[in-house]
């Protein structure tokens, strides 16, 4: 579950929101995708039953996570099986953590859960929690309020455990010093690369080799099922031109919404900002306040804002910034600055004002008084807003018409197209990993491959692409999954065989060289015999940017020579090449001059590494002690 403790401790809410807000397709309508699974049990962890529905939710979320990382490329059947296994393990692991937290007496109160949910941005309107948005989002995602709050509580419990582990891990000064010495260690490195490409083109592959490889690797040559969909695309933008506009209607709309077009009072200001970090201490605040007061005095004495910034930029640690605003409306600035700006008289200079970004010195240059809008001057904007407002009404009417027609005539989109005036469009081919155009939307993909649409041949329900766009779809063409023919993958097989053999030859040659070196053969003699070229790097550090990372990894994993001699090691790398390294003259200096920042950074690295190892061990121990049962027969629905 954890690759990095720190990332999980600070980032778990992002996962929750992605799960709930960005991937609702994994929850919405899931019962028809795995019909009849709601009450089946996928696994038991102690007395806690994990339903197949919970497993399915985790599977779809994990699958989408992986696809996002892979750039929405398709997922083959073998990878799909691995995802299913990992999804089940993740949900089991999460349940183990929750049970462990309860055993340790950890609890999350209702007030903390409510406060956390209220602070989530997707549920806020105008900076405040919106109950309506909250309930709407949960309904669209297939969550009840109880389900979502239970999940938040579990996530908070898990975070509490992780935080407790992280904060209880400590590293001694001796360990920090040892880490510093290892970081500062240098090695003389002799290295050479056996290039697999040198033999790649000379390798011959016959038909028997190709056929044998094909037969042994059939699963690698599976082409997943593909479909093309026919769909009707309804969007707010396409409805706007259909709105009938008359002068009388515009005039009535203007009278109803006049306040939206009136020009409020605005103010023109000139200001200097001296930045201050949010976590600055009292001493830093005093320094910035002194600087702001000094600059204000210079302005009050007659110097311009621009001259003050230019003339005194090097006098203080924080460089002052000049920022002029020509038409500031009340409420647009931070509360502290806004209150002061709208209390100043024209030409008046403020005292230093502290906000969350620093200290401001402001002069009010001009006040533009509020003014009522005239119909003619805002007519263009009026028509745009009127069309949008009317199109929104029409949009919801058309969604209902589209939905009803698609439902009442489920074997074709033609009737729904005639009812709504929309054109039936056809997508490109795509598989369950998605495609281009509308098929890039995960909700569309899941709907298209559902049993109702794919197997029963019915029209889909309306699928939301955004707040202002929906599609209704059906499968136009279907290609079942198949094993690619040998001729289709012949070149791929030849390349795979040649790469594997070239890698093997490079490794065999490298190991022969390595054995000769370990037997005491002089490196120069080896170079002449095997036609390789040595490179020598003196006093190489672990983070040396002038040396290949592959060489560095091999050199610092090779151990240390017991005497003043050289220790040799070799390793195959992803390109197929084989690297040989010789390590000598290992120097591990004493480090007595670590700065406080360097010492703290090293300490944090060690704490995170130890906490991660402890966390992994804790999970393994919990898994070994727990009574876990997996019901495989219920997972192959």
Secondary structure, DSSP 8 states (H G I E B T S, - for coil): --S-HHHHHHHHHHHHHIIIII-GGGTTTHHHHTTT-TT-EEEEETTEEEEHHHHHHHHHHHHHHHHHHTTS----HHHHHHHHHHHHHHHHHHHHHHHHHHHTT----HHHHHHHHHT-GGGEETTEE-HHHHHHHHHHHT--HHHHHHHHHHHHHHHHHHHHHHHH----HHHHHHHHHHHH-EEEEEEEEE-THHHHTT----HHHHHHHHHHTGGGGEE--EEEEEEEEEEHHHHHTTS---HHHHHHHHHHTGGGTSB--EEEEEEEEEE--TT--HHHHHHHHHHHHHHHHHHHTT--HHHHHHHTTTTSSS--EEEEEEEEETTSS-HHHHHHHTT--TT-B---EE-SSEEEEEEEEEEE--B---TGGGHHHHHHHHHHHHHHHHHHHHHHHHHHHHHHTTT-SHHHHHHHT---EE---BBTTB-SGGGGSHHHHHHHTSIIIIIS------EEEETTEEEEEEEEEEE--EE--HHHHHHHHHHHHHHHHHHHHHHHHHHHHHHHHHTT--HHHHHHHHT---EEEEEEETT-TTS-HHHHHHHHTS---SSSS-EEEEEE-TTS-EEEEEEEEEE--------HHHHHHHHHHHHHHHHHHHHHHHHHHHHHHS-EEE-GGGG--
